[in-house]
């Protein structure tokens, strides 16, 4: 572990020194770019089975680029069948097709967009070449919250334990297994960037307390879902304008995404929707301290709590893949654990970090069918109970123990 941390720090130092010289002789089209009012970075890790949705996502982004101000920029990193590359978009771009764009930078050689080295290289390029008054970041790929990466390059069975953020499987678009990025590594990489006004995950399961607390230091607002989302992801044509408001309008991003996504008919003929929330990172320290203290005080009552009555967002994965790590809704869980007076005080603390939250009564799942939650009692943030980890393997227990949110 100490060796791993040492190597990570050496890499971060090396990337910083590299950015000072701002040269990369192995890459194509490296250049210095203009500064602006707001720059929003998009990171598409699409060497996986989500590849088929990539072009539509970027077409939506391009069609919405007219909402940018004259000094705003979209900077889009794409890792797919071609070489990993970066596009720059402003409000003068008239095409609405990725193939009509010319990359401003192409990364040479082997590249793992879901490895620590790869994401650091891209983020360092962002930081070194784009200067603005404010920044946003949108991360697009697979995801399952804080759960640690288990992929070792040749064990297909490791897919049963899922992943954290992203999948890069080396241009095999039929699979959802491959190299994955642990949340602790993602947090280190995000710290390479300038301070972010917002971070949005267009990925499943990322809005859990464990991830939010790990990523909070360099971000003001985090927007994501704590459940499964549709493969076609966010409706960028409807929400792009709110990313470039004078102050990022996270509430409208959440509401427009929710409204656009609600209303599917699932395979079992249920009207489906999504879970989405936006969270202020300021105040998360206080929430964690209060939550940890209350959990330690009242965890003895868990034996008397019927946890099957608590809304959870990964039940289908648990039943199918066999790992007993539940993603409970944070508010609904503590509503069941705490006495009423304690819950009211704790809920006030929780509400101070929630910017916006929308939870539908029936939630979409492509893999396992639609499922219901106590939507009126939910906050749209998930959490894992340490008691669940007592019955899984040591790897999960150790990984959870290394997280900053550790009840």
SVG drawing of the C-alpha trace seen along z (x, -y; Angstrom):
<svg xmlns="http://www.w3.org/2000/svg" viewBox="-48 -36 58 52">
<polyline fill="none" stroke="black" stroke-width="0.4" points="0.0,0.0 2.8,-2.4 4.6,-1.6 1.4,-2.2 0.8,-5.6 4.5,-6.6 4.2,-5.7 1.0,-7.7 2.6,-10.8 5.7,-10.4 3.3,-10.3 1.4,-13.4 4.7,-15.3 6.0,-14.1 2.8,-15.3 3.0,-18.7 6.6,-19.2 5.6,-18.1 2.9,-20.7 5.4,-23.4 7.3,-22.7 4.0,-22.2 5.5,-19.8 4.6,-16.3 6.7,-15.3 4.9,-11.9 1.5,-13.4 0.0,-15.2 -1.3,-18.7 -0.2,-19.8 -0.8,-23.6 -1.7,-26.4 -5.3,-27.5 -7.2,-30.6 -8.6,-31.4 -12.3,-32.0 -15.2,-32.6 -16.2,-29.0 -14.7,-25.7 -16.6,-22.5 -14.6,-19.3 -16.3,-16.1 -14.5,-12.8 -15.9,-9.9 -14.4,-6.5 -16.2,-4.5 -14.1,-1.4 -16.9,0.7 -20.5,1.7 -21.7,-2.0 -19.8,-2.9 -23.0,-2.7 -24.4,-5.7 -21.3,-7.9 -22.1,-9.5 -25.6,-10.5 -24.3,-12.0 -21.8,-14.1 -24.3,-15.1 -26.5,-16.4 -23.7,-18.3 -22.8,-19.9 -26.4,-20.9 -26.6,-22.6 -23.3,-24.5 -25.1,-27.6 -26.0,-28.4 -22.3,-29.0 -21.2,-32.6 -18.4,-34.0 -15.8,-33.2 -17.1,-29.8 -15.6,-26.5 -16.5,-22.8 -13.5,-20.5 -14.3,-16.9 -12.0,-13.9 -13.0,-10.7 -11.5,-7.3 -13.2,-4.9 -12.2,-2.9 -9.8,-5.6 -6.9,-7.2 -7.8,-8.9 -8.3,-12.6 -9.6,-16.0 -12.0,-18.3 -12.6,-21.9 -16.1,-23.5 -17.3,-27.1 -20.5,-28.8 -19.2,-29.3 -19.2,-25.5 -21.9,-24.7 -21.6,-21.0 -23.7,-18.5 -21.7,-15.4 -18.6,-14.2 -17.1,-13.0 -17.2,-16.6 -14.9,-17.8 -11.1,-18.0 -9.3,-17.0 -7.1,-19.7 -5.0,-17.0 -4.4,-13.3 -2.7,-11.1 -0.2,-8.6 0.5,-5.1 -1.3,-2.7 -3.7,-4.5 -6.0,-3.3 -8.6,-6.0 -9.7,-4.1 -6.2,-3.8 -4.7,-6.3 -1.9,-7.2 -4.3,-7.8 -6.8,-10.0 -4.0,-12.0 -2.5,-12.6 -5.8,-13.9 -6.6,-16.0 -3.1,-17.5 -3.6,-18.5 -6.9,-20.1 -5.3,-22.1 -2.3,-23.2 -4.1,-24.3 -7.4,-25.8 -7.7,-28.8 -11.0,-30.2 -12.8,-31.9 -14.7,-28.7 -14.8,-25.1 -17.0,-22.0 -16.4,-18.3 -18.7,-15.6 -17.5,-12.0 -19.2,-9.5 -19.0,-5.7 -20.0,-2.8 -19.9,-3.1 -20.9,-1.4 -20.1,-3.9 -17.3,-3.2 -16.9,0.5 -13.2,1.2 -11.8,2.3 -11.4,6.1 -10.3,6.5 -6.9,8.0 -6.8,8.3 -7.7,11.9 -10.3,13.0 -13.7,12.5 -15.3,13.7 -14.2,10.4 -17.1,8.8 -19.4,10.3 -18.0,7.8 -18.6,4.9 -16.5,1.7 -16.1,-1.9 -15.9,-4.5 -15.4,-3.5 -14.5,-0.5 -11.7,-0.4 -11.5,3.0 -9.2,2.2 -11.7,1.7 -14.0,4.7 -17.4,2.9 -19.5,6.0 -18.3,6.2 -18.7,4.2 -15.6,5.6 -12.1,4.1 -9.7,1.7 -11.5,-0.3 -10.6,-3.4 -10.9,-3.3 -12.5,-6.3 -9.5,-7.1 -7.4,-7.3 -10.1,-9.4 -10.0,-11.8 -6.2,-12.2 -6.6,-12.9 -9.4,-15.5 -7.1,-17.4 -4.8,-18.0 -7.6,-20.2 -8.5,-23.8 -11.2,-24.0 -14.5,-22.8 -17.8,-24.6 -19.5,-21.3 -18.8,-17.6 -21.4,-15.5 -21.3,-11.8 -23.2,-10.5 -22.8,-7.0 -24.7,-4.6 -24.5,-4.5 -22.0,-7.3 -24.1,-9.5 -23.2,-7.6 -21.9,-9.2 -18.6,-7.4 -17.9,-8.8 -19.1,-12.3 -16.9,-12.6 -13.9,-11.2 -14.3,-13.8 -15.4,-16.9 -12.2,-18.8 -11.9,-20.2 -15.6,-20.5 -18.5,-22.8 -21.4,-20.7 -21.6,-17.0 -24.5,-15.9 -25.2,-12.2 -27.5,-9.2 -27.3,-6.7 -29.1,-4.1 -28.9,-2.7 -29.4,-5.2 -30.4,-4.5 -27.5,-3.8 -28.2,-6.9 -27.5,-9.0 -28.1,-12.6 -30.3,-14.8 -27.5,-17.2 -29.6,-19.2 -31.9,-20.1 -29.4,-20.7 -26.3,-22.3 -27.5,-25.8 -27.6,-25.4 -24.0,-24.3 -23.1,-27.7 -25.4,-29.9 -23.7,-32.8 -23.9,-30.5 -24.2,-26.8 -27.9,-25.9 -27.7,-22.5 -31.3,-22.5 -32.4,-22.8 -29.9,-20.2 -31.5,-17.8 -35.1,-18.7 -34.7,-18.7 -32.8,-15.4 -35.5,-13.9 -38.4,-15.2 -36.8,-14.1 -36.1,-10.6 -39.4,-9.9 -42.1,-8.1 -40.5,-5.0 -42.5,-1.8 -40.4,1.1 -40.4,4.7 -42.8,5.4 -45.1,2.6 -44.2,0.2 -43.8,-3.5 -40.2,-4.2 -38.0,-7.1 -34.6,-7.9 -33.0,-9.1 -30.9,-12.2 -29.5,-14.7 -27.1,-17.6 -25.1,-17.9 -23.1,-20.8 -19.8,-19.5 -19.5,-22.4 -21.1,-21.0 -20.2,-17.3 -17.6,-17.3 -20.3,-18.2 -22.8,-15.7 -20.2,-12.9 -19.2,-13.7 -22.9,-13.8 -23.8,-10.6 -20.8,-8.6 -21.6,-9.6 -25.2,-8.7 -24.5,-5.4 -22.0,-4.4 -24.6,-5.4 -27.6,-3.5 -26.0,-0.7 -27.1,1.7 -30.7,1.3 -29.9,2.5 -30.8,6.1 -34.4,4.9 -34.6,2.9 -36.2,4.6 -33.7,3.4 -35.8,4.9 -38.2,2.0 -35.4,-0.5 -35.2,-1.8 -32.1,-0.5 -30.8,-1.1 -28.7,2.0 -30.9,4.9 -31.0,6.4 -27.2,6.5 -27.0,8.1 -29.4,10.9 -27.8,11.5 -24.1,11.2 -24.1,12.3 -22.2,9.5 -24.0,8.4 -23.1,4.7 -26.4,2.8 -26.8,-0.8 -29.4,-2.1 -31.0,-5.5 -29.2,-7.6 -32.3,-9.4 -34.6,-6.4 -32.1,-4.3 -31.6,-6.7 -35.3,-7.3 -35.6,-3.6 -32.6,-3.7 -33.0,-6.9 -35.6,-8.0 -37.8,-10.8 -36.2,-13.7 -32.7,-12.6 -33.8,-12.0 -35.3,-15.5 -32.0,-17.1 -29.9,-14.9 -32.2,-15.4 -31.7,-19.2 -28.0,-18.6 -28.6,-16.4 -30.9,-19.0 -28.1,-21.6 -26.0,-19.7 -28.7,-18.8 -29.1,-21.4 -31.7,-19.4 -33.1,-15.9 -35.7,-14.0 -36.6,-10.4 -39.3,-8.6 -41.5,-5.9 -40.4,-3.3 -36.8,-3.3 -35.5,-2.2 -33.2,0.9 -32.3,2.4 -30.6,5.4 -33.0,6.4 -36.4,4.8 -38.0,1.7 -38.2,1.6 -40.0,-0.6 -38.7,-2.8 -40.2,-5.0 -39.6,-8.0 -41.2,-10.5 -38.7,-9.5 -35.6,-9.3 -32.9,-11.9 -31.2,-10.5 -27.9,-9.7 -26.9,-6.1 -24.8,-4.7 -23.4,-1.3 -23.7,0.1 -20.5,1.6 -22.5,4.5 -23.0,5.7 -19.3,5.9 -19.0,8.5 -20.2,11.1 -18.2,10.2 -14.5,10.9 -11.6,9.1 -10.8,7.1 -14.1,5.2 -13.7,4.6 -10.2,3.3 -11.2,1.0 -14.1,-0.4 -11.8,-1.0 -9.5,-3.1 -12.4,-5.5 -12.8,-8.8 -16.5,-8.1 -16.2,-5.1 -18.9,-4.5"/>
</svg>
